[in-house]
Amino acid sequence: MDFKSFAIVFGTVFLAELGDKTQLATILFATRESAGPLFVFLAASLALVASSAIAVVIGSAISGWMNPRYLAFAAGAGFLIIGFWTIWSAWSQP
């Protein structure tokens, strides 16, 4: 295993997650009295591991035939859609 590559991936993902919608959602769940902090931590951790596993499998599968630029456009559109959905959900709640 190449430690430099490991450190780059870790650092990039860690910094990308700080202040991200995932962290904000986790903070929100942790503020609810019905969910204990350990429960929120375990559920959020498992979700991040599962989504990372899916991303690695898909990325490995399509790396040979898809332009990474198209993935960047799709990711940007996905972020916008999720952002609008989050705002809509917050606005719709009493």
N, C-alpha and C positions, 0 to 999 in steps of 0.2 A: 504494500500500500504506500502511496506517495503522500507523505505528510503535508507537503506544500499544497497539493490539490485538496486534501481533506480540510486544511485550514481555510483555504479560499472558499470552498463550498459552505463550511460551517459559518464563517464570518459573514458571507453574503446573505445567507438565509436568515441568520440571527438578526442582522441589521435590518433586513427587509421586513421581518416580523415585528420589530419594535414599532409601536404606534400604528400598526397595521389593523385592518378590520378584524383580523383574528384575535389580536390581543385586546382590542376594544370590546369585542363580543365576550371574551373570557372575563374581562373586568366587569362587564355588565352582569353576567351570570353569577359572579362571585358576590355581587352586592345583594342578590336576592336571599332572603332569609331561609327559603325552602331548600336551597342548595348549600351544602357545607363546603368549605374551602378545599378539603381533600377530594371530595367528589368532583368538584369543578376541575381541579388540577388533573386528576386521573382521566376524566372524560376528555378534556382538552388535549392532553398529551397523547392519548390513544388516537384521537381524531387527526392530530398532526402527523403521527407516525403512519397512519393508514393513508392519508392524502399524499404524503411524501412517497410511499411505496407505489401508489398508483401513478404518480408523476414519473418516477424512475422507470417503471415498466413501459409506460406509453412513450416517454422520451427515447428510451432505448429502441423501441420497436419502430418509431418513425424517423429516427435520426438519419437513415440512409436515403430517404426519398422525399423529405419535406424541407423546404427552405425555412431556416429559423426566423427569418423576418416575418413570415406569415403567422408563426406562433406568437410573435411579439404583438402583432396587430390583434390577434384573437384574445390574448391575455388582456390587452388594454381595453377592448370592448367588454370583456367579462368583468373587469374592475368597474367600469362605468355602470353596467347593468346592476351589479351587486350594490354599488353605491346608491343608485336611484331607488332600488328596492328597500335598502336600509332607511333612507330618508322617508320614503312613502310609509313604511311600517311605523316609524316613530311618529310621523304626522297623523296617522290614522288612529293611534291609541288615544284613549281619553286622558 
